[in-house]
């Protein structure tokens, strides 16, 4: 059974940084592209980033501020978020193809 | 363009058939996917590759395509199907989502 467990969310001030983690199990991690998506409170779904092999792509809204990476030895995906803005407040989900985790809440507020 | 258009709301009575459409030029070359999201829960894929149903998803959920429009059909909708539904497809850079449809079953 595929399992995706996000962690690392919390309250951070504007301009601050946070690193999210997504621990995975139940599949061969190295064989799959992995994704981060988010959902602001009361809003729809938004793609954030994809890491396929060593190729990372980002939504324009986070480009230059967020960095996605993976540790294949730990089957874990990361999202380093810098220069956070109020509008980055959202639940962040990790996803492998059609499977999604339960998400972790990031709140950016002073 | 990379926009997907869905109706904001659909309402049916229990046992009726609910249909939610999703249109966009980007669908011309890409498969459509449908997510169900209930309040306070993570999204769940109910249809992928236009019409494929993941294991564990009830048979009353089906998907179809006509040109650049994909449709989610719930045949014999149940009260527990009341949720927000989002369509999605792959874009040249990532994924794009529709704005979501609130399905009411009452």
Interface residues (C-beta under 8 A of the other chain):
Chain A: X35 X37 X44 X45 X46 X47 X49 X50 X57 X58 X59 X93 X98 X99 X100 X101 X102 X103
Chain B: X33 X35 X42 X43 X44 X45 X48 X54 X86 X88 X93 X94 X95 X96 X97 X98 X99 X100
